[in-house]
Amino acid sequence: MFKITSLNSLSVALKIGIGLITSKILAVFVGPGGMALVGNLRNFLTSLENISTLGFQNGIVKYVAENEKSQAEFQKIITTVFISLIVVAFLLSCILFFAADYWNNRIFGNNKEYLVVFEVVALVLPFYAVSIFFVAVINGLGKFQKVIWINIIGNTIGLLVSVFMIFEYKTIGALLAIVIAPALLFLVTFYLIQKEIKVFQIIKLHLFDFQVLKNLSSYSLMALVSSVFGPLVFLAIRNHIMQDLGVVQAGYWETMTRISSYYLLFVSTILTVYFLPKLAKASTNEETKSIFWQYYKFILPLFVVALTVLYFCRYFTVQLLFSKEFLPVTNLFLWQLLGDIFKVCSLILGYQFFAKKLTSAFIITELFSLLLLYFASLFSIKTFQIEGVVIAYAFQNLIYLIVLSVYFRKSLF
């Protein structure tokens, strides 16, 4: 864990550094209003990404890890998932391309100049979906370091594309960079997976097996609920803020969310790369308990210390990352950081749903959590203005942590 965590820390530090540069450029060239549009597109693409991959990522990790030594089963999994993703990505690409005007209106309103963004998304989506598939396979094979190196290379590509596009084309450039950079990662993932397995020699049409899809369907449901409905709830909340408080206030919240996403990267990547495969293989409550507390003893304290330092440096951080125009964001830090601590406490418990394929329980708790966030935000915004949305976020994550602690009490305590 120390080796993986160290390399992962390097990867996350690099991504945060790249994020600082990108955020600063966005702040200077597009302002809070442009930041809100960028947030809308990111939420839309997150939902689209998970629909195009059918939410299979965690399921692929589990089944590849369990069947890598069984050649027949391994080939069935690779063939079935690859063909399914290509078909779904192609259909989604057609829907996006021919209905680009509709999606533009839903995400950006009446700004017709952004129509080209959805046409480009349609063209690159199949490459994006296959790239995510390759990463999940490499992760399932236990090649943790390669997964982290893919993240490092992807972040570097993202920086180069973003800097060029934002300098040249301002807001439209920022939006196109978000779309283009992940698709370019296909070349890297294809090269690395070929070093592990000859993927196109493994894929045979006659090996397509609907039983594999049936086995993965539980993971699909779980991933789609959180990764599709989650961003849509954030999109709805941001649009509500735009209507009630204005696009600048929505930009402030997007800025706070962006800062939060930087430091949450450390936890989310180490969970996916190291803890998820461990939880998938744990066969008793004692083994699961050991993994949970390894996380709480080593990862959580570092996270809390880092957030405490960040809180006291918030004024410096906002001006460094963005500009003085964004200083009102400092008023959102306390509740956002508190909410993130509750979230990190619950993340390891949430991964147990995927590791043990607890589909119904996950869907019920996730939908409850998202609905709680949405309605709590609407209520709090009326009372506390823009601060209300981060108060609602902290409240939602606290309740979610309590619910999961009760549900997994035997494995946890």
HELIX and SHEET records of a PDB file:
HELIX    1   1 PHE A    2  PHE A   29  1                                  28    
HELIX    2   2 GLY A   31  SER A   52  1                                  22    
HELIX    3   3 GLN A   57  ASN A   67  1                                  11    
HELIX    4   4 GLN A   71  PHE A   98  1                                  28    
HELIX    5   5 ALA A  100  PHE A  108  1                                   9    
HELIX    6   6 LYS A  112  TYR A  114  5                                   3    
HELIX    7   7 LEU A  115  GLY A  140  1                                  26    
HELIX    8   8 PHE A  144  GLU A  196  1                                  53    
HELIX    9   9 VAL A  199  ILE A  202  1                                   4    
HELIX   10  10 LEU A  205  LEU A  207  5                                   3    
HELIX   11  11 PHE A  210  ASP A  244  1                                  35    
HELIX   12  12 VAL A  247  ILE A  270  1                                  24    
HELIX   13  13 LEU A  271  PHE A  275  3                                   5    
HELIX   14  14 LEU A  276  LYS A  281  1                                   6    
HELIX   15  15 ASN A  285  PHE A  312  1                                  28    
HELIX   16  16 ARG A  314  LEU A  321  1                                   8    
HELIX   17  17 LYS A  324  LEU A  332  5                                   9    
HELIX   18  18 PHE A  333  ALA A  355  1                                  23    
HELIX   19  19 THR A  359  PHE A  384  1                                  26    
HELIX   20  20 GLU A  387  TYR A  407  1                                  21    
HELIX   21  21 ARG A  409  LEU A  412  1                                   4    
END                                                                             
